[in-house]
Amino acid sequence: MPNEQQIREALTKVMDPELNRSIVDLGMVHDITFEDGTVSFTLALTIIGCPMKQQMQDDARARLMELPGVRDVHIDLREMTAEEKQAIQGAPQQSGSASAYNHIKHVVAIVSGKGGVGKSTVSALLAVALQRKGYRVGLLDADITGPSIPRMLLQGQPRPMGGPLGILPVTTSEGIKVMSINLLLENPNQAVIWRGPLISGAIQQFYGDVAWGDLDYLVVDLPPGTSDASLTVMQSLPVHGIVLVTTPQALSGMVVRKAWSMAQQLDIPVLGIVENMSYAVCPDCGAHHEIFGPSRVGELAESIGAPLLGRLPIEPGLAELADSGRLEEAETNAFGIVASAVVEQLPA
């Protein structure tokens, strides 16, 4: 007949696929009992809608059924308290010596509910604007299956080097430290065909195993949507706030609300909203033309209670600079305003 310690030891083999750590180490296992051949315990999830909860339950049930005398397993689910979630965020990273070397003051994630809104461009230009203000900046490309940050900011195909403290990020001509899966591929056009747990593990390594050093801001470019990669960043990285990116279309605003809802459920502060491709400026007369229709970002910001950080115009010259890895040469007056607003939203 198994005792509580034996049950707990069996559950140490059950991993949270998102955080890549044992559910016991993460403090997710509570209220263990064994009676009449049935093991019962409570599984505290980081979010009650966790997409991997069934996998964890099935794995736990299989591990426990291997114990002698166990005929059934009963698992209750609940969501972690705010204190329990904070304990996970503050826990030591399972990584090399880089995590002890790094000192990152603020982690800002750039989020959109859908693709095609220019989120990666906003991420890159926000990093450039922060760097021009004198801050030490890193840029983590968390879009593992659709990375685009290196193409925008780096010319050629530089490769990260290994060092005694971990992987050394590639540095742009202006001093922004960059890490992306595309920097590790032999061919930048090679597809990364990975399932969720592998993607989540890569993102954690890009944060914990990369020697970022001292940074004032680490900007994280998330893939669109609210799937595994976004959950990994918001659950396992100490994200201080997110910036939502949208466009004037009502459809884009609707999907952005989903990203905002995700942040609310995970207790991540929303620093504000950026409306990209808001209008085009006529080169002849200077008139503003709303190509994608009238802006609704004011209504969106008011409805979710988030500040409007800025409306960014369509600038054809940006595409040429991004395609040639020279986005750091772009004028960033509009993004300078956004960067200042982000800095004001975060604690000193």
C-alpha positions in Angstrom: 0.0 0.0 0.0 1.7 3.3 -1.1 2.1 6.1 1.4 2.0 9.8 0.7 5.8 10.0 0.0 5.6 7.2 -2.5 2.7 8.8 -4.3 4.5 12.1 -4.4 7.6 10.5 -5.7 5.6 8.9 -8.5 4.1 12.3 -9.4 7.6 13.9 -9.7 7.9 12.1 -13.0 4.9 14.0 -14.4 6.0 17.1 -16.2 4.1 20.3 -17.1 4.8 20.4 -20.8 4.5 24.2 -20.9 7.0 24.9 -18.1 9.1 21.7 -18.6 9.2 21.0 -14.9 7.7 18.4 -12.5 4.2 19.2 -11.3 5.5 18.5 -7.8 8.4 20.9 -8.1 6.0 23.5 -9.4 3.8 23.1 -6.3 0.8 21.9 -8.3 0.1 18.8 -6.2 -2.1 19.2 -3.1 -4.3 17.2 -0.7 -3.0 13.7 -1.4 -5.0 10.8 0.1 -5.2 7.0 -0.4 -8.3 5.1 0.6 -9.8 1.8 -0.5 -7.3 1.5 -3.4 -8.0 5.0 -4.7 -5.4 7.8 -4.8 -6.9 11.3 -4.7 -5.2 14.6 -5.0 -5.8 18.1 -6.2 -3.9 19.5 -9.3 -3.5 23.3 -9.1 -3.2 24.7 -12.7 -1.6 28.0 -13.6 -4.8 28.7 -15.5 -7.9 26.6 -15.3 -8.2 26.6 -19.1 -4.7 25.2 -19.5 -4.7 23.3 -22.8 -2.2 20.7 -21.5 -4.3 19.7 -18.4 -5.6 16.5 -19.9 -2.2 15.4 -20.8 -0.9 16.0 -17.2 -3.9 14.2 -15.8 -3.4 11.2 -18.0 0.3 11.0 -17.2 -0.3 11.3 -13.5 -3.0 8.6 -13.6 -0.7 6.3 -15.5 2.2 6.8 -13.1 0.1 6.2 -10.0 -1.6 3.1 -11.4 1.9 1.5 -11.5 2.0 1.6 -7.7 1.1 -1.6 -6.0 -2.4 -1.6 -4.5 -3.7 1.4 -6.6 -6.9 0.5 -8.4 -8.2 4.0 -9.3 -7.0 7.6 -9.4 -9.2 10.7 -8.7 -7.9 14.1 -9.6 -9.6 17.4 -8.7 -8.7 20.6 -10.6 -8.4 24.1 -9.3 -6.6 27.3 -10.4 -3.5 28.4 -8.5 -3.8 31.4 -6.2 -1.9 34.6 -7.0 0.7 33.7 -4.4 1.3 30.3 -5.9 1.6 31.7 -9.4 4.1 34.3 -8.1 6.2 31.5 -6.5 6.5 29.8 -9.9 7.7 33.1 -11.6 10.2 33.7 -8.8 11.5 30.1 -8.9 15.1 29.5 -10.1 15.3 28.6 -13.8 16.4 25.1 -14.7 19.2 26.3 -16.9 22.9 26.9 -17.1 25.0 29.6 -15.5 23.6 32.3 -17.8 20.5 32.8 -15.5 22.8 33.8 -12.6 24.8 36.2 -14.9 21.8 37.9 -16.4 20.2 41.0 -14.8 17.1 42.0 -16.8 15.1 44.8 -15.2 12.0 44.7 -17.4 10.5 42.1 -19.7 7.9 43.5 -22.2 5.9 41.2 -24.5 4.4 42.4 -27.7 1.1 40.6 -28.4 -1.6 40.5 -31.0 -4.6 38.3 -31.4 -4.0 37.7 -35.1 -1.2 37.7 -37.7 -0.6 40.4 -40.3 -0.9 43.4 -38.0 2.9 44.3 -38.0 3.6 43.0 -34.5 7.2 42.0 -35.3 7.9 45.4 -36.9 6.4 47.1 -33.8 8.6 44.9 -31.6 11.8 45.7 -33.6 11.1 49.4 -33.8 10.2 49.6 -30.1 13.6 48.0 -29.3 15.3 50.5 -31.6 13.5 53.5 -30.0 14.4 52.3 -26.5 18.0 51.8 -27.5 18.1 55.4 -28.9 16.9 56.7 -25.5 20.0 55.2 -24.0 18.6 52.0 -22.5 20.3 48.6 -22.8 17.9 46.5 -24.9 17.5 42.9 -25.9 15.1 41.4 -28.4 13.9 37.8 -28.0 12.1 36.4 -31.1 9.6 34.0 -29.5 7.9 33.3 -32.8 9.6 30.0 -33.3 7.8 28.9 -36.4 7.6 32.3 -38.1 10.7 34.2 -37.0 11.3 37.5 -38.8 13.4 39.7 -36.3 16.8 38.7 -37.7 15.8 39.7 -41.3 14.8 43.1 -40.1 17.8 44.0 -38.0 20.8 42.0 -39.1 22.6 41.8 -42.5 23.9 38.5 -43.6 23.5 35.4 -41.5 25.4 35.9 -38.2 25.5 33.0 -35.8 25.3 33.1 -32.0 28.5 31.9 -30.3 28.8 29.7 -27.3 30.5 31.0 -24.2 31.3 29.9 -20.7 28.0 31.4 -19.4 25.8 30.1 -22.2 24.8 31.2 -25.7 25.9 34.7 -26.7 23.2 36.7 -28.5 24.0 38.4 -31.8 24.4 42.2 -31.5 23.1 44.6 -34.1 25.1 47.5 -35.4 23.5 49.8 -32.8 24.0 47.4 -29.9 20.6 45.6 -29.5 21.1 42.0 -28.4 19.0 39.6 -30.5 18.2 35.9 -30.2 16.0 34.0 -32.7 15.6 30.4 -33.9 16.5 31.6 -37.4 20.0 32.5 -36.2 20.6 28.8 -35.4 19.4 27.3 -38.7 21.7 26.4 -41.5 19.2 27.8 -44.0 17.0 30.7 -42.9 14.3 29.4 -45.2 14.1 26.1 -43.4 10.8 25.4 -41.7 10.7 24.7 -38.0 8.0 21.9 -37.7 7.7 21.4 -34.0 5.0 20.6 -31.6 4.0 22.8 -28.6 6.4 21.3 -25.9 9.4 21.7 -28.1 8.5 25.3 -28.9 7.9 26.1 -25.3 11.3 24.5 -24.4 13.1 26.6 -27.0 11.5 29.9 -25.6 12.6 29.0 -22.1 16.1 28.3 -23.3 16.2 31.6 -25.2 15.5 33.4 -21.9 17.4 31.3 -19.4 20.4 29.9 -21.3 21.3 33.0 -23.3 23.9 35.3 -21.8 21.9 38.5 -22.0 23.9 40.3 -19.3 22.6 43.5 -18.0 19.5 44.8 -19.8 17.1 47.6 -19.0 14.5 46.1 -21.3 14.0 42.7 -23.0 11.4 43.0 -25.7 9.7 39.7 -26.5 8.1 39.3 -29.9 5.3 36.7 -29.5 3.6 34.8 -32.2 0.0 35.7 -32.9 -2.8 34.1 -30.9 -3.1 32.7 -27.4 -1.5 29.2 -27.9 1.4 27.4 -26.3 4.1 29.9 -27.1 2.2 32.8 -25.6 1.3 30.8 -22.5 5.0 29.8 -22.0 6.2 33.4 -22.1 3.5 34.7 -19.8 3.8 31.8 -17.3 7.5 31.0 -17.1 9.1 34.4 -17.9 8.8 37.3 -15.5 6.8 39.5 -17.9 6.2 43.0 -16.4 3.7 44.0 -19.0 2.4 43.5 -22.5 1.7 45.8 -25.4 -1.2 44.9 -27.7 -0.9 45.6 -31.4 -4.0 46.0 -33.6 -5.0 47.6 -36.9 -8.1 49.7 -37.7 -10.3 46.8 -38.9 -13.0 45.7 -36.5 -11.9 42.1 -36.9 -8.5 42.9 -35.6 -9.9 44.7 -32.6 -12.2 41.7 -31.8 -9.2 39.3 -31.8 -7.1 41.7 -29.7 -9.7 41.4 -27.0 -8.9 37.7 -26.8 -5.3 38.5 -26.1 -6.4 41.1 -23.5 -8.6 38.4 -21.9 -5.7 36.0 -21.7 -3.5 38.6 -20.0 -6.3 39.3 -17.5 -6.6 35.6 -16.6 -2.8 35.4 -16.1 -2.6 38.6 -14.1 -0.2 40.2 -16.6 -0.5 44.1 -16.8 -1.5 45.5 -20.1 0.7 48.6 -20.7 -1.3 49.8 -23.6 -2.4 49.5 -27.2 -0.7 50.4 -30.4 -2.7 50.8 -33.6 -0.4 50.0 -36.6 -1.1 50.9 -40.2 -3.5 53.5 -38.9 -3.3 55.8 -41.9 -1.2 56.7 -44.9 0.3 60.2 -45.5 0.0 61.6 -49.0 3.6 62.4 -50.2 2.3 65.4 -52.3 -0.2 67.2 -50.0 0.4 65.6 -46.6 -3.3 64.5 -46.2 -4.0 61.5 -44.0 -5.9 58.7 -45.7 -7.3 55.9 -43.6 -6.7 53.0 -46.0 -8.2 50.3 -43.7 -11.2 52.4 -42.6 -11.8 54.7 -39.7 -9.9 54.1 -36.5 -11.7 52.3 -33.7 -8.7 52.0 -31.4 -10.1 54.7 -29.0 -13.2 52.7 -28.4 -11.2 49.5 -28.0 -8.8 51.1 -25.5 -11.7 52.5 -23.5 -13.6 49.2 -23.5 -10.7 47.2 -22.0 -9.4 50.0 -19.8 -5.9 50.2 -21.4 -4.1 53.4 -22.5 -3.6 54.2 -26.2 0.1 54.3 -26.7 0.0 55.6 -30.3 -1.4 55.4 -33.9 1.4 54.5 -36.3 1.2 55.4 -40.0 1.9 53.2 -43.0 5.5 54.0 -44.1 6.5 52.3 -47.4 10.2 53.0 -46.6 10.1 50.7 -43.6 9.5 47.6 -45.8 12.7 48.3 -47.8 14.8 48.9 -44.7 13.4 45.7 -43.0 14.0 43.6 -46.1 17.6 44.6 -46.1 18.3 44.2 -42.4 18.6 48.0 -41.9 15.5 48.8 -39.8 17.7 50.5 -37.3 18.1 53.3 -39.8 14.4 54.1 -39.8 13.1 57.3 -38.3 11.5 56.5 -35.0 9.7 59.7 -34.0 6.3 57.9 -33.7 7.9 54.9 -31.9 9.8 57.2 -29.6 6.4 58.4 -28.3 5.3 54.8 -27.8 8.7 53.9 -26.1 8.3 56.8 -23.7 4.7 55.7 -22.9 5.9 52.1 -22.2 8.7 53.4 -19.9 6.2 55.5 -18.0 3.9 52.5 -17.5 6.6 50.4 -15.9 8.1 50.9 -12.4 11.5 52.5 -12.2 
